[in-house]
Amino acid sequence: MASTIPDPIPRSQGVEVTPSAAADRPGRIEAHGIDHIPDGERHGHPRELFSVWAAANVNYLSLVIGGALVLMGLTLWQAVAVIVVGNLFWLLTGLLATSGPAAGAPSEVITRAVYGVLGNRVNNAVGGWLVSVCYFALNLAAAATAAFALVEKTGITANTPVKVAVIVVIAALTLAISVYGHALIIKLYVPITLALVAAFAVVAFAVLRHADFSYAPAEPLGGTSLWALLIAGTTMIASGPLSYTTSADFSRYLPRTASKKAIVGWTALGAFLPSVVVCSLGAFAATAVDMGDPQNALQTILPGWFTPVFLLALVLGTISINALTAYSAGLALQAVGLRIRRTVSVLFDGAVAVALTLYGLLVSDFLDTVSNALQLIVVLSGPLMAVYATDIVLRRCRYDGPALSDETPRGPFWYTGGVNLAGAIALTAGTTSAALCVDTLYTGPVAAALGGLDLSLPVGMTVAAAVYALLMRNDSTVRAARARA
């Protein structure tokens, strides 16, 4: 039975929660934020992580990306190969998830070991909160578009007031899941996964009936042009798993004795399988219909009765992925140093995302600007993932949760002036190297010299990991972690 002694939340939150009040139950709003989860409140099994990641990856965006690979000029089976290779990066997401039970803390706190207490606030502000809110707005816009079409099918004109109402309703449903938090996500995502699998099974049946399995473009690519496209496609697919440097957020309630292999396996498999299947469906569909406008194109090969169900599934899938995004964004806002409860931070993030979505859909092309900016985020997200993963390996996934919660200059993760120079230098080196190799919104000098080959992902991640491993090899906190039983 859990102790009744209060488990204080760090000063950055300014509130206290007792274990009895913080019981992680589906019908109760989660009381824990970025504070340490005591062993007495740990529960569950790694297999629960499968549905969490599966529900978030049976979605419309995966169909779009799969179709885009064929539209870009790949053959069907080249596209499928790229989809499989790109989705193997989910193994890194699984590796990061192992740090949650080890520390009893979310990723937003664990990375204090990487960047220092103050340096990590900058990391959470940019790599955590800002990116998450932008993704929330983009996903909300995608869901809203499908919902607008669904509303039109009922005979209601999707004018501006109706659009505003639709966006607010979708956001409210999403934030309700995020506010109730971890236990509801674990419970609710099982039926959501089953419902989405059923819906996309119908899509799969329709698509495979019309697909051309021997499809190849009229003028197949070769040489440098082919390699450039293969690497670009792999990077595009990999950007999904690389954006989830927050996977410990959803595993931190597991007992510290939970199998690390099981955590990696269930997390990676839950995301890998649906991502590969749905992305491949998009590629198959592109051999039969114009996936330049997927929502309307797919309706030409789907049964008429199924169209509303399909649109509803698109909305449900987006709500699933956005609930995870909003949950982590709320933790990131706390980790920046604001003294607010997790529920308040989640609602604030949602309000900002709704405002951005309304502005982008109804006033300007703001969402296009955000989308373009997020393409460049891969330059940052790759090195962020690499440095975090390297830290886990160096410490043998041994983290001291209470020590990570110590934000004072006397704490072990204060480093120099609140910043771990090794983490800052490694991230800067990796990001700079990736920026020199990129070929998206602009062409870096290395990409230009290689004829358009965009090596930003492998170069950025390799440099970041190597520099961090070199600089941290004799660090006292790493030696202490290795010495822990």
N, C-alpha and C positions, 0 to 999 in steps of 0.2 A: 504493500500500500504506500502511496506517495506521502512524503512528509508534509506537515502543515506549516513548516517554517518557510516564511516568504523567500522567494527567489528573486532578488532585485534585478530589475532591468537596468542596463547601463544608463548613465546620466543623460546621454543624448536623447532618451525617450521621456525621462521625467515622470515615470509612473512605476508602480509595483504590481506584481501579479503573483498570487500564491499558486502552487501546483494544483490545488483542488479547484481553483477557478479557471485554471488554464487547461483543463482536461480537453484532449483533442477529440471532439465528437462532431459528427456531421451536422447535427441540429443546433450546435452552439457556435457562436462567433469565436474564432480563434483568438486567444488572448496574447499568445506569444508573438513577438516581433523578431528583432534581431538578437534578443537575449539568448543565453545558453539554455538548452533543453536538458534538464536533469535526467539521469538514468532512470529514475522512477516513473518518468512520463514517456519513456521510449516504448514503442510498440510497432506491430506490423511485420510484414515479410517483404523482401525485395520484389517478389512477383507482382505486388500491388503497383509497382512502377510501370509495368507493361501497359496497362490501360491508360495511365496518365499520359504517356508519350504517344500511344497509338491514337487516342482521340484527337490530340493536337496535330496529328500529321495525316489524317484522312481529310484533306481539304482541297478547296478550289485552286489555291495557288500552286499546288503540286501538279495538278492537271495542266495549268497554264505553262509552267516551266517545262514539263515534258513535251508539250506540243511545240514550244519555242525551239527546242533542240533540233527538231526536224525542219522547222521553218528556216532555221539558220543555215541549213545545207547538209546536215548529216544524214546518212542512211538510217533506216529504222534500227538496225542492230548495232550500229555505232552509237546511236542515241541511247539504247538500252545499256550498253557497256558503260557509257559515261554516267548514267543514272546510278548504276551499281557502285562504281568506283567512288563517285562523289558522296554517296550516302554511307560509305564506310567510315566517314569522319564522325558518325554517331558513336563510334567506339570511344572517341575522346570525350564526348558528352557523358558517356557512361563512366569513364575514369574519373572525371570531375565529381560525379555524384557520390563516389566512395568517400570523399572528404566530409560529407554531411554527417553521417553517423559517427565518424571518427572525432569530429569536433563538437557535435551537437549544436551546430550553428549553420546559418545559411552561407552561401558563397560570398555574399556581400560583406560578411565579417571575416571569413577564412582568408580572404585576399589581403587582410592586414598583415599576414605573414609575408606576403609578396611585396607590398608597396609601403608598408608602415602605416601607422594610424592616420596621419594627416594625408599622406600620399594616396591612401586608399579612398579618402573622401573625394579626391579629384577623379580617381578611377570610377567610382560609383556615380558621380555627377554626370560624367560624359559617357563612359562605356556601359553604364548601367541605366540610370534614369532617363537621360535624353534620348538614347537610342531606343529604349523600350517604349517610351511615349510616342515616338515617331512611328515605330512599327504598329503600335496600337491604333494610331490614326489611319495608317494605310490599310490595315486589316479591317478596321471598322468601315472604311469607305468601300472596300470590296464587298463586305457583307451587306451594306446598305444598298448597293447597286442591285444585288440579287433580290433583296427585300422589296425594292421599288418595283421590280418586274412582277413579283408575287402580288403586290398590292394592286397593280394594274389589271391582273387577271381576275380580280374580284369585282372589277368595274369601277373602282375608285381611281380618280385621276391623281397621279403622284405630283401634285403641285408643291410649292415651297413649304407651306405649313405641314403637309402630310410627310414630306421628306424629313423635316426637322423632327416630327413626332417619331418616325420610324427609327432614325438614328439614336434618339434619346432612349427609346424602348430597348433597342439592341444593346446599347451601352449599359442600361440599367440591369438587364439580365446578366451581362458579363460581369459587372462589378458586384452583383449580389453573390456570385460564386467566389470571386476574389476576396470579398469582405468576410464571408464565412470561413474561407481559408482552407487549410491543408486537408482536414478530415472530410470536408464536403467534396473537395476535388477527388480524393482517393475513392470515395463512395460513388459519386455521380458519374465519373468518367468510364466506369464499366458499362452501364447501359448506353451511354452516349457512343462508346466505341462500337457496341453491337448494332445500334441504330444506323450509324454511319457506314459500317461494313455492309449491312443489308442494302442500303441505298446505293452504294457504289458497286455492289454486286450486279444490280440491274444495269448500271452504267457500263460495267465491264461486259455484260452479255451483249448489249447493243453495239458497243464499240468493236468487240472482237468479231461480230458478224459482218461488219463492214470494212474491217482493216485489210490493208494490202501488205501481207507479211514479207513480200519480196521488194517492197518499196525502196527506190533509190532516186536521188534527184537527177534531173535530165543531164546535168553536167557535174558528175561527182568530183569532189575536191581531192587534192593530193598534195604531197610534199609539205612545205611550210604552212600553207593555207589550211590544210587539214589538221596538222598538229596544233596550230593556233586556235582553231575552233574546238578541238577536243579538250584542250587545256582550259579554254574559256568556259566551256560547258561544265566541266568538272568543278571549276571554281564557283560557278553559279549554283550548282547543286550543293556544294560543300558550304556555301554561305549560310544555309539553314542550320545545320548542326553547330557550326562555328559561332552562331549568334547566341547559343545557349551556354554561356559560361556560368549560368545560374542553376545548374542541375542539382546542386546540393540543397537548394531551397526545398525540394520535394522529397528528399531522402533523409533529412536531418532528424526526423522523429524515429527512424529505425534504431533498434538496439545497436550499441557499438560493436557487439559481437556478430552482427549480420555479415554474411559471407560477401567479401568484396567482389569475388568473381560473379556471384549472383546479382549484385547491384549493377555491375558493368553490363552483364548479359541481358537482364530484363529491361534496363534503360535503353541500351543500344538496339535490342531486338524490337522493342515496342515502337521505336521511331523508324528503324531501318525498314522493316517489312511493309508498313503502309506507305512509306515514302517511295519505296521502289515500285510497288504495285500501282499506286495512283499516278506517279510520274510516268511510268511505262504506258498506262492507259492514255495519258495525254499524247505520248509519242505515237501510239497506235492510231488514235483518233486523227492525228495530223495527216495520216496517209489516206484518209477518207473524206475529211471535211476541212474547211479553212479555220484553223485554230487561231487565226488572227483576231477572231471574235468568238472565243470559246463558248460563252454562255448561250449565244444564239445558234452557233453552229451545231453544238451538241443536241439542241432541241430538235434538229432536223432528222436525227437518227434515233432519238429516244421515243418510247411510246408516249402518245399524247396525254394519257392519264397520269404519266409519271412526271411530267414537267413541273407541276407545283411541288411535288415531293423532292425533286432534284433541287429546286431553288431553296426549299426549306433546309435541305441537307447542307447546302453551301453556307447558309446563315448559321446553322448549328455548329458546323466545323470551325467557322471563324470565331464564334463565341468561345469554343473550347480553347483555341490557341490564344485568344486574347485574354482569357481569364488567367492563364499562366503568366502571360506578359504583364498584366496589371498587378498580379500578386508579387512578382519579382520587382516591379517598378516601385511598389509601395515599400518593400524592404530596402531598396536602393536609396530611396528618399530619406529613410531613417538613418541609414549608414552614412549619408552625407553629413549628418550631425544635427538634423532638425529634431526638436523634442516634441514629437507628436506620436500618437498611437498608430499602429499599422493600419487600422480601419480608416483613420482620417487620411493617412498618406495615400491609400488606395483610391479613396473617393476624390482626392485632389488630383491624382494622376488621371483618373477617368474624366474629370471635368476639363482638364487641359486637352486631353486627346479628343473629346467631343468638340471642343471649341475649334481645334485645328481641322477636324473633319468637316464641320459645318462651313468653315471658312474656305477650305479647299474645294469642297463640292459645289458650294453655292455662290462663292464670290470670286475666286481666282484659281490659278493653276498651281496653288501652293503645294498640293500633294505631289505634283510632278517634280517640283523642286526638292521636296523631301525624299522622294523615291530616288532621284539622281544622287542625292547626298549619301543615301544609304548604300548605294552601289560602291562608294568609296570606303564605306565602313569596313568592308572585308579586309582592307589594308590594315585596319586596327584590330578587328576581331580575330584574325588568324594569329598574330603575335600574342594577343591577350590569352587565347586558349592555350598556346604553346607554353607560355611562361607559367601559367597556373598548373598545367599538367606536369611540367618539369619540377615544380615545387613539390607536388604530391609524390613524385618518384624519389626526389632527393630526401624527403622526410619519411619515406616509406609509409605514407598516409597516416602519420602519427601527429595529431594536433591536440593541443591543450585548450579546450573550449573556454574555461574560465580565464586563462591568460589572454586569449584573444579578445575577451570582453573588457580587458583593462585598457582604458584609453588614456591613462595618465603617463607623464614622462618617465615614471618609474617602471612602467610595464616593459616586458621583454620585446614587444613589437613596436616600440617607439623608434628604435634604430637611431638615426642621426637627425635631430630636429623634427622627428615625426615622419621621416621619409626613409625607406629602404632604397639606397642609391642603386643597389644591384638590380632591383626590379625596375626602377625608373630608367636606368641605362639600357637594360635588355629590351624593354618595350620600345624605347626610342630607336634603338639600333634596328630592331625588327621592323618597325613601322617605316622607318626611313628606307631600309632596303626594299621593302615591298613597294613603296611609292616610286622608287626608281625603276621598278620592273612592271608597273601597272599599264594596262591598255584598255581603259573603259571610257570615262569622260575626258580623259587626256591620255597622251602616250608618253610614258617615261623614257628616258634615254636608253635604258637597257632594252626595253621592249622595241624601241625604234631600231636599235642596232641588230636585233634578232628578227627583224621583219614582221613584227607584230605579235611575237610570242609573249604572252602575259604570264610570267613566272612569279608574280607577286605573292601568291599563296605559299608555294613551297619555300621560296627564298625567305619571305618574312617570318614564317614559322621556324625554319631551321636556324636562322640567325638569332632570333629572340631566345630560343631554347638553349642554343650553344652558349651565348653570352651569359645568360642567367646561371646555367650550370657552372660555368667557369668562375663567375664572381661569388657564387654562394657555396662553393665546395668546402670552405673552411669556416663558414658562418657559425657562430655560437648557438643560435636557435636551431639550426639544422643538426648540429652535433647533439644537442639536448634531445631533439625529437628521435634521432636514431638510437639514443641510449635508453629511451623509455621502453618499458616492457610491453 
